[in-house]
Amino acid sequence: MPGPVLVSSDRKVDIDVVERARALIPVLAARSAATVANRRVPDETIADFRRAGLFHVLQPARFGGLELDFSVFATITKELARGCASSAWVYAVIEELFWVIATFPEEAQLEIWRDDPQVLACASLVPTGSAEPDGDGYRLSGQWHFLSGSDHASWMFLTTATDNGKGGRELRNFFVRRAEVQLIDDWHVFGLEGTGSKSVKLDGVFVPAHRSVRHDDVLAGTAPGVRVHPQYSLLRAPRRYLTTFSITPVIVGLANRALDVTTDILRSRLNAGQVPDEFEAVQQKVAECAAEVHTANLILDSHLRASVAALDSGDAIGDYEIAKNRLMSSYMIRLSVQAIERLCAISGSRWIFNDHPLQVILRDALAGATHRAFSWDAHARAYSQSIGIERRGAPPIGS
């Protein structure tokens, strides 16, 4: 069954855009095998996302966007994953970058969106490579990895260290034109194959200063775009406060789908007179998985509701609030993955076939759960530090 639509306080348009996303679920499912085989989201799927208005959700109104709540974005991502996890993952990465672009200086936003307000970008968040100051800008060199949606992007968001002008180094974020980088086709993996998360190589590419911001300013919600769109509360959010619910809804959507698939399989067998061995044990396990999946959905929905409300109210967002969201998000993933694994086990032996929907779901979930942003150990440690449970002299949160 579809989950609830998280509606903004005064925008019923939320329901419409989520319903348009849900209408795409069977379309994405029909294309899923081709998406995996071709290791990229089809152009037709990107076109469908455009027609449904899904790329307007987080974009500022000044550039034709809807400025909807982050909870609407997360709900859309979760629903799309019921049809195709790779397509949902790429949507989440691309759509989140409409928010990120809005945090950059006005000159950068005009350059990126002037000719095409719906131009797409992809990102590599792990800081690699190098950036050296050069006049009114920087020269970027090196390799960056895991750029999901790279086949459809005209811009690339990269993070690297550079001279801070005070004798030290600092992390900065950059937007680079796709035409100026070398795309490396190295995405050969066992799950989320269709995300096209390739690598890029740069050799002394010049990036003007207006297409760069301090990474710490983005993390703190104090980047230049806050002044460009003062009415848009999302831009004031410390980045890690909400991004923990950005691509994680893909895993929750997969858990929802796995529960549906498994219950359909078991009902079909019972209707055919095939009663499983230890039937009561199977019932207990189905119920336990359902409880885990429902709890994962509740975490996503309730924590996003509270987070968006706090942001809109202008509440202070500190280390504790960020750590709590990241802890609960990683726990949500933990529940989802263990439910999927158990559902595979109780469904029978046919899930071991490569094209079985449960194996596809499990591969995608396991691949997605390897993302560094989902680390339970790291978030558990950060949360404990945020409430004062730490050793004297321990490294700070986020180190």
FENURVEN-V455619 format. One record per residue. N is the residue number from 1. RES is the residue in one letter. SS is DSSP state (H for helix, E for strand, L for the rest). PHI is phi as a letter, one per 20 degrees, with the letter a starting at -180 (* if undefined). Layout:
((N:RES:SS:PHI) (N:RES:SS:PHI))
This chain:
((1:M:L:*) (2:P:L:f) (3:G:L:f) (4:P:L:f) (5:V:L:e) (6:L:L:e) (7:V:L:e) (8:S:E:f) (9:S:L:g) (10:D:L:c) (11:R:E:c) (12:K:L:f) (13:V:H:f) (14:D:H:g) (15:I:H:f) (16:D:H:f) (17:V:H:f) (18:V:H:f) (19:E:H:f) (20:R:H:f) (21:A:H:f) (22:R:H:f) (23:A:H:f) (24:L:L:e) (25:I:H:g) (26:P:H:f) (27:V:H:f) (28:L:H:f) (29:A:H:f) (30:A:H:f) (31:R:H:e) (32:S:H:g) (33:A:H:f) (34:A:H:f) (35:T:H:f) (36:V:H:f) (37:A:H:f) (38:N:H:e) (39:R:L:l) (40:R:L:a) (41:V:L:f) (42:P:L:f) (43:D:H:g) (44:E:H:f) (45:T:H:f) (46:I:H:f) (47:A:H:f) (48:D:H:f) (49:F:H:f) (50:R:H:f) (51:R:H:f) (52:A:L:f) (53:G:L:m) (54:L:H:f) (55:F:H:e) (56:H:H:d) (57:V:L:g) (58:L:L:d) (59:Q:L:f) (60:P:L:f) (61:A:H:f) (62:R:H:g) (63:F:H:d) (64:G:L:n) (65:G:L:e) (66:L:L:e) (67:E:L:l) (68:L:L:e) (69:D:L:f) (70:F:H:f) (71:S:H:f) (72:V:H:f) (73:F:H:g) (74:A:H:f) (75:T:H:f) (76:I:H:g) (77:T:H:g) (78:K:H:f) (79:E:H:f) (80:L:H:f) (81:A:L:f) (82:R:L:f) (83:G:L:e) (84:C:L:b) (85:A:H:f) (86:S:H:f) (87:S:H:f) (88:A:H:f) (89:W:H:f) (90:V:H:f) (91:Y:H:g) (92:A:H:f) (93:V:H:f) (94:I:H:f) (95:E:H:f) (96:E:H:g) (97:L:H:f) (98:F:H:f) (99:W:H:f) (100:V:H:f) (101:I:H:g) (102:A:H:f) (103:T:L:e) (104:F:L:e) (105:P:L:g) (106:E:H:g) (107:E:H:f) (108:A:H:f) (109:Q:H:f) (110:L:H:f) (111:E:H:f) (112:I:H:f) (113:W:H:d) (114:R:L:g) (115:D:L:e) (116:D:L:b) (117:P:L:f) (118:Q:L:d) (119:V:L:f) (120:L:L:d) (121:A:E:c) (122:C:E:c) (123:A:E:b) (124:S:E:c) (125:L:L:e) (126:V:L:f) (127:P:L:f) (128:T:L:c) (129:G:L:m) (130:S:E:b) (131:A:E:c) (132:E:E:d) (133:P:E:g) (134:D:L:b) (135:G:L:m) (136:D:L:e) (137:G:E:r) (138:Y:E:b) (139:R:E:d) (140:L:E:d) (141:S:E:b) (142:G:E:p) (143:Q:E:c) (144:W:E:c) (145:H:E:c) (146:F:E:m) (147:L:E:e) (148:S:L:f) (149:G:L:m) (150:S:H:f) (151:D:H:f) (152:H:H:d) (153:A:L:e) (154:S:L:d) (155:W:E:c) (156:M:E:c) (157:F:E:e) (158:L:E:c) (159:T:E:c) (160:T:E:b) (161:A:E:e) (162:T:E:b) (163:D:E:f) (164:N:L:e) (165:G:L:m) (166:K:L:c) (167:G:L:n) (168:G:L:c) (169:R:E:c) (170:E:E:b) (171:L:E:e) (172:R:E:c) (173:N:E:d) (174:F:E:c) (175:F:E:d) (176:V:E:c) (177:R:E:f) (178:R:H:g) (179:A:H:f) (180:E:H:e) (181:V:L:c) (182:Q:E:d) (183:L:E:e) (184:I:E:d) (185:D:L:e) (186:D:L:d) (187:W:L:e) (188:H:L:c) (189:V:L:c) (190:F:L:d) (191:G:L:b) (192:L:L:l) (193:E:H:f) (194:G:H:f) (195:T:H:f) (196:G:L:l) (197:S:L:f) (198:K:E:e) (199:S:E:d) (200:V:E:c) (201:K:E:c) (202:L:E:c) (203:D:E:c) (204:G:E:m) (205:V:E:f) (206:F:E:e) (207:V:E:c) (208:P:E:f) (209:A:H:g) (210:H:H:f) (211:R:H:d) (212:S:E:b) (213:V:E:c) (214:R:E:f) (215:H:H:g) (216:D:H:f) (217:D:H:f) (218:V:H:f) (219:L:H:f) (220:A:H:e) (221:G:L:m) (222:T:L:c) (223:A:L:f) (224:P:L:g) (225:G:H:f) (226:V:H:g) (227:R:H:e) (228:V:H:f) (229:H:L:c) (230:P:L:f) (231:Q:L:e) (232:Y:L:e) (233:S:H:f) (234:L:H:g) (235:L:H:f) (236:R:H:e) (237:A:L:f) (238:P:L:g) (239:R:H:g) (240:R:H:f) (241:Y:H:f) (242:L:H:d) (243:T:H:f) (244:T:L:f) (245:F:L:d) (246:S:L:e) (247:I:L:e) (248:T:H:g) (249:P:H:g) (250:V:H:f) (251:I:H:f) (252:V:H:f) (253:G:H:f) (254:L:H:f) (255:A:H:f) (256:N:H:g) (257:R:H:f) (258:A:H:f) (259:L:H:f) (260:D:H:f) (261:V:H:f) (262:T:H:f) (263:T:H:f) (264:D:H:f) (265:I:H:f) (266:L:H:f) (267:R:H:f) (268:S:H:f) (269:R:H:f) (270:L:H:f) (271:N:H:f) (272:A:L:e) (273:G:L:n) (274:Q:L:e) (275:V:L:e) (276:P:L:f) (277:D:L:f) (278:E:L:l) (279:F:H:g) (280:E:H:f) (281:A:H:f) (282:V:H:f) (283:Q:H:g) (284:Q:H:f) (285:K:H:f) (286:V:H:f) (287:A:H:f) (288:E:H:f) (289:C:H:f) (290:A:H:f) (291:A:H:f) (292:E:H:f) (293:V:H:f) (294:H:H:f) (295:T:H:f) (296:A:H:g) (297:N:H:f) (298:L:H:f) (299:I:H:f) (300:L:H:g) (301:D:H:f) (302:S:H:f) (303:H:H:f) (304:L:H:f) (305:R:H:g) (306:A:H:f) (307:S:H:f) (308:V:H:f) (309:A:H:f) (310:A:H:f) (311:L:H:f) (312:D:H:f) (313:S:L:e) (314:G:L:m) (315:D:L:f) (316:A:L:f) (317:I:L:d) (318:G:L:d) (319:D:H:g) (320:Y:H:f) (321:E:H:f) (322:I:H:f) (323:A:H:f) (324:K:H:f) (325:N:H:f) (326:R:H:f) (327:L:H:f) (328:M:H:f) (329:S:H:f) (330:S:H:f) (331:Y:H:f) (332:M:H:g) (333:I:H:f) (334:R:H:g) (335:L:H:f) (336:S:H:f) (337:V:H:f) (338:Q:H:f) (339:A:H:f) (340:I:H:f) (341:E:H:f) (342:R:H:f) (343:L:H:f) (344:C:H:g) (345:A:H:f) (346:I:H:e) (347:S:L:f) (348:G:L:o) (349:S:L:e) (350:R:H:f) (351:W:H:f) (352:I:H:f) (353:F:L:f) (354:N:L:g) (355:D:L:e) (356:H:L:f) (357:P:H:g) (358:L:H:f) (359:Q:H:f) (360:V:H:f) (361:I:H:f) (362:L:H:f) (363:R:H:f) (364:D:H:f) (365:A:H:f) (366:L:H:f) (367:A:H:f) (368:G:H:f) (369:A:H:f) (370:T:L:f) (371:H:L:g) (372:R:H:f) (373:A:H:f) (374:F:H:d) (375:S:L:f) (376:W:H:f) (377:D:H:f) (378:A:H:f) (379:H:H:f) (380:A:H:f) (381:R:H:f) (382:A:H:f) (383:Y:H:f) (384:S:H:f) (385:Q:H:f) (386:S:H:f) (387:I:L:d) (388:G:L:n) (389:I:L:e) (390:E:L:b) (391:R:L:f) (392:R:L:f) (393:G:L:n) (394:A:L:f) (395:P:L:g) (396:P:L:f) (397:I:L:g) (398:G:L:n) (399:S:L:f))
